[in-house]
Structures are given as C-alpha cells and as structure tokens.
Amino acid sequence: RKARTGPSAPGSKEIPVGAPNCLKGLTFVFTGELSSIAREDATDLVKRYGGRVTSAPSSRTSYVVVGEEAGEKKLEKVKALKIATLDEDGFLDLIRRSEGQPDEEMADVAAPEPAAAPATATEQATPPAVPIETKVDLWTDRYAPKSIKELCGNKSNVERLGEWLRQWLKGRRVEHRAVLISGPPGIGKTTSARLVSMNEGFQVVEFNASDARNKKHIEVGGARSMHACTCILRVAILIKKTKVPIICICNDRQSVKVRSLANYCMDLRFRRPDASAIRSRIMSIAFKEGLKLQPNAIDHLVASTHSDIRQMLNILSAWKLAHSSLDYDEAKLLGERSEKHVTLGPFDIVGKYLQGQAYNAASVADKLDLYFHDYALVPLMVQENYARVAPFLARAAGGSIRDVDLRTMELVAKASESISQSDIVDRAIHGSQQQWGLMSTHALLSCVRPAYFMHGNMQGMYQFPGWLGQNSKVGKADRQLAEIQARMRLRVACGKDEIRAAYVPLLSHALTRPLLTEGTDGVPAVIDMLDYYYLSREDWDVLVQLRMGRESGEQLMKQIPSNVKSAFTRQYNKGHHPTVVMAKALSKRDMGTDTGATMQPDLEEAIGLDDEAVPEGEESDSDAMADD
C-alpha cells in the first residue's frame, strides 16, 4: 500500500449539508484514501454532525469508511468483528438522508417565556430599556471549584496531598517538609492546593512570586502556597526549619532552579485532565449560563487550549456576550483565533515528526512550522533519531522480514540523501551568500522529507544530538592544537595541520615511552623534551589525548602507573622551564608616522625569552640536531 497522498479527484463530489446531530451516537473509522475529500475534512464532517472518529476498529465502531488502497489489517479486523462498511458515496449519502437529533444535554436550558401582550404604538416607538448589570463576576471566579469533588483530574495526586497534610496534623515526622506541585497552567494546581488544605483544617496563606520576593514576606505562619518563588535558596532554608506544611507551585518542572528545590520536596506532577472530565464540567457551566454547546465543540476547544480550563471559561464567557449557542464549526474558528501557543521542546518536536500517527495527522504547513520552533536544533534531532524508527512505509506492502528490512534500508538511504542535500542548502544560508529565503527549503529537506520516509514506531527513547558533543570536542582540540603549534614554531616550521599529522603521533610516543619503560627514572627525559619544544605539562596531556590508532592516548594513560604520573607532575612543578611569549603587534600610530622611523622587528614570530647567545665557533642545539 502506498503512503497517503490525498484525494485523487478533490472537489469532484458535492458535500451534503446534513441535519444537526444527524451522526450523533455513531463512531467511524477511516481507512484508505477517499477520492474527493481529504481524510481531515471527512473527520471534520463526522464531528460537525455529532459523531466520533477513532483510529482503529473495535466492537463499538458503527461504520468503517473504506477508500482506495485500504489497510489490509484493518479490513481483516473489520471482517472478524462484522462491522458495517461504507464507501465514499455511502458515507456522504448517510449524512444526506439521516435525520437530525436534539441536543439532550441542553434540552432544558431555560423555560419558555410567557407570551407578551401586543405592544402599543408608543411602546413600539420607545426602545426597550437595557438592564445594566452592576456586578459582573468572571466565570473563572463564579464557577471555581468549591469542594474536592468538583476538581477535574489528578485524583491520585490530590489524595496524596491530603494524606501528607494529615500526617502533619497527627504530629508524625514526615519524610518531606514541603510539597512541589508542577504542571501546565490552568489545570487546577493552585485550586487543588487551596481546597485540600482547607479541607484538612489548615488556614491558607498564599503568596505569588510577583508579590512576595523576600524572606520577610515568605516567613508567615499557616500553610503556604508559593508560585515559582525566585528566592530558591531562602525557600530551601525555610523548608528545613518550617513547623507548618509548605506547598510550592510552579509551571516549569524542568527549570534548573526548580529542579534544585525539588530535592527538598515531595514531588507531585499534575497532568492535563482528559477531554471527558472537562466536557462534563463545561457542559454543566454552559447549562447554568444558558449557552448551548455541542459535545464535539467542547472537544475541539479542549484540544486547541491544551486542556486549559481557565482559558476555556474565558473564551466561552466572551462568546456568550453575543451568542447563545456554539456549534462545531464556530468552535473550530474560535479555537483557531484563540489557540494557545505552547513552546515545544526538541523531544516533543521530533516525536511529531517521526511518530507515525502524529506525522499523518499534521499538514505540511504544520510540519514546516515545527522546524521554526528551533531551526538550529530540530534538524539535528531528526538526524540523530530517524534511523532508530521502524517506518510504516516499509511494512505497508507486507512480505517477509527480509523484504521489510530491504525496504527499510531503501527508506533510510532516501532520508539520508535528503539530509545531505539539506546540508548544501544550509551552507548557502549560513555561508557568505546569506540566502535566508531558503529556510523553508531547508526545513523541507532536513525534517519533513526524512520524516515522510521514516515515520513509524520509535525503537526506544529519542536521543539528544551526539553531534553537538563531538563538535565541542573538535573545537576544543583545535584550539589546543593551535596553542601547541604557536609554542613549537621556534623549533619547527610547519602549520597546525602538519603538527597534527606528523608531530603528534611521534611526540606522544616519545613523551610516554620513557614513563612506561623506565618509570620515575624516565621523568627527566620527558621534561627535557618538553622544554626543548617549549611545551608545558598541560601540553603533555593534550598530546597524549590527541593520539589515535591502536595505542590511543586513553589506553596509554591507563598503562602509566599513578605514582609515575604524580612523580612527573611534582618534578616538573619544582623546575624552571622556558616560556614562549607572543609579542603584541604594534599599530602604525605606535610605530610612528614619520618616514624616518626605524625598521621594526617582525613581530609575527614568537620570541623565546630563554634563548642565550651562542659564542662564535660553537654550534647551537638546533644546528646540532640538524646535523644529526
């Protein structure tokens, strides 16, 4: 089976306009490609008319809509469960001929008003008086939970918090003297802490990080609730000395400061409640406010706000000012306008690229947007993890394990070729040409196209790019090699690359062999060679670490006894050694502007301060070495 490529004849069939809730109570599964409508649009049709869409058939599935090149496994399961199937025409006809159903959830929103008497001419000319509401409560305050039973989700964490507070009341010694509650905003962390504390008989004293930023404000009796306090050190000291329970609340659990505070607290991580728990709560509030909602509209708002109940109430309260109902299409438009933008981490982004269902659910524009969350790191995340995925495309056509493995290798080759092409584009972007208009092309070649070939099931956990660490090592080694070349240039006339290729293997061998064969007796010979090339004790470590091959530097370091290394260091530190000084280049102003200025020395060369004049008739050490 080929990968999903969209409808073959989009717009060729008329999309019917069904009755309200004509698909209510029905569950659909789509497999294969429809000819005139995209999978996403077909899913929206089902949700618009009150139905549900799931990814896999089950005993609760009402219909399976079968398109071209449908999945064989899904069809086998459909046949085994005896589920009714529809083609594209049957699906559209079902919407066209099904009768609408009333909204049972909002059937009795308000009692009908009694018929008013006919208005006189005077009354018709006078506009009706608009009542002025003197007190307006926000929905978030009006419908804030008043008891623990009204909380949405995180029941186990709420119970653990209550048990921890009860241990304080009983006077028992608790393992942690504070609690750290973390989780996304708007899911009820502060409300849960306040309600549980009050339920256990504590008087709550609450401080916000924007209001309380010093020790004086923090040290107050009673239970405490703090939002991401910036005085982490003072809070940690206070936790050690406190005689009352302290509850700390934050959004970003992975912050460096918060991680240090977590060592002193019991860690409670709150998660976003599921759509079913939020739906019942929102429907109850909408009923009281006279706002008619469709269940699918609530589900879409839950997805667009990332389960932020506070934001949902604010959106619905603003919508209620001018409307009395909210259907699926309106909720979809409203969700796009007020969509909550969250910062995705690199691991979240690479999961949306390489995880099969997440990749298929996103459009090309969404996949390109993921790249711009961090265009420097995201391509490296894809490059590090794409080969660890078992791609769906390799298993789509079936066959033996050998066939699947061969197709996997072909897909890996195509993905790696696309990444190689993206490197060429990246050079045009960040090189001298500065062609920043190619960013979208780089996103397509480095992330979207490799993910198209390799999306599927991840084998293990996503890994952070190892290239970053290796690149850092290469940069450090390059700087160290440049310093060694600057010192050795008084003895050798070659560049940095020649030092690495020719001198490092020989010098690293010559500087370690005496220590391995003679032990402490070989230390003077090693020090003399270092002094000859104007190298330091730290340069000895660098030269050994740069050694590669069968006897790498790491292996040589393990072979040298610890007492020999210590003796080498002590004896080197006791002696005096020649030092190379790089003279500062002088500007024209320092050299003088008159034409009669004296000739300045060549300051580009290093000067050995410890070089002594050689009397006539005697040859220097360098000349002797040359003769040798």
C-alpha positions, 0 to 999 in steps of 0.5 A: 500500500502506498503512503497517503497522498490525498484525494485523487479527484478533490472537489469532484463530489458535492458535500451534503449539508446534513441535519444537526446531530444527524451522526450523533451516537455513531463512531467511524473509522477511516481507512484508505484514501477517499477520492474527493475529500481529504481524510481531515475534512471527512473527520471534520464532517463526522464531528460537525454532525455529532459523531466520533472518529477513532483510529482503529476498529473495535466492537463499538465502531458503527461504520468503517469508511473504506477508500482506495488502497485500504489497510489490509489489517484493518479490513481483516479486523473489520471482517472478524468483528462484522462491522458495517462498511461504507464507501465514499458515496455511502458515507456522504449519502448517510449524512444526506438522508439521516435525520437530525437529533436534539441536543439532550444535554441542553434540552432544558436550558431555560423555560419558555417565556410567557407570551407578551401582550401586543405592544402599543404604538408608543411602546413600539416607538420607545426602545426597550430599556437595557438592564445594566448589570452592576456586578459582573463576576468572571466565570473563572471566579463564579464557577471555581471549584468549591469542594474536592469533588468538583476538581477535574483530574489528578485524583491520585495526586490530590489524595496524596496531598491530603494524606501528607497534610494529615500526617502533619496534623497527627504530629508524625515526622514526615519524610518531606517538609514541603510539597512541589506541585508542577504542571501546565497552567490552568489545570487546577494546581493552585485550586487543588492546593487551596481546597485540600488544605482547607479541607484538612483544617489548615488556614491558607496563606498564599503568596505569588512570586510577583508579590512576595520576593523576600524572606520577610514576606515568605516567613508567615505562619499557616500553610503556604502556597508559593508560585515559582518563588525566585528566592530558591535558596531562602525557600530551601532554608525555610523548608528545613526549619518550617513547623507548618506544611509548605506547598510550592507551585510552579509551571516549569518542572524542568527549570534548573532552579526548580529542579534544585528545590525539588530535592527538598520536596515531595514531588507531585506532577499534575497532568492535563485532565482528559477531554471527558472530565472537562466536557462534563464540567463545561457542559454543566457551566454552559447549562447554568449560563444558558449557552448551548454547546455541542459535545464535539465543540467542547472537544475541539476547544479542549484540544486547541487550549491544551486542556486549559480550563481557565482559558476555556471559561474565558473564551466561552464567557466572551462568546456568550456576550453575543451568542447563545449557542456554539456549534462545531464549526464556530468552535473550530474558528474560535479555537483557531483565533484563540489557540494557545501557543505552547513552546515545544521542546526538541523531544516533543518536536521530533516525536511529531515528526517521526511518530507515525500517527502524529506525522499523518495527522499534521499538514505540511504547513504544520510540519514546516512550522515545527522546524521554526520552533528551533531551526538550529536544533530540530534538524539535528534531532531528526538526524540523530533519531530517524534511523532508530524508527521502524517506518510504516512505509516499509511494512505497508506492502507486507512480505517477509522480514527480509523484504521489510528490512530491504525496504527499510534500508531503501527508506533510510538511504532516501532520508539520508540523501535528503539530509545531505542535500539539506546540508548544501542548502544550509551552507548557502544560508549560513555561508557568505551568500546569506540566502535566508529565503531558503529556510523553508527549503531547508526545513523541507529537506532536513525534517519533513522529507526524512520524516515522510520516509521514516515515520513509524514506531520509535525503537526506544527513547529519542536521543539528544544530538551526539553531534553537538558533543563531538563538535565541542570536542573538535573545537576544543582540540583545535584550539589546543592544537593551535596553542601547541603549534604557536609554542613549537614554531621556534623549533619547527616550521610547519602549520597546525595541520602538519603538527597534527599529522606528523608531530603528534603521533611521534611526540606522544610516543616519545613523551610516554615511552620513557614513563612506561619503560623506565618509570620515575627514572624516565621523568627527566627525559620527558621534561627535557623534551618538553622544554626543548619544544617549549611545551608545558605539562598541560601540553603533555596531556593534550598530546597524549589525548590527541593520539589515535590508532591502536595505542590511543592516548586513553589506553596509554594513560591507563598503562602509566602507573599513578605514582609515575604520573604524580612523580612527573607532575611534582618534578616538573612543578619544582623546575624552571622551564622556558616560556614562549611569549607572543609579542603584541603587534604594534599599530602604525600610530605606535610605530610612528608616522614619520618616514624616518622611523626605524625598521621594526622587528617582525613581530609575527614570530614568537620570541623565546625569552630563554634563548642565550647567545651562542659564542662564535665557533660553537654550534647551537642545539638546533644546528646540532640536531640538524646535523644529526 
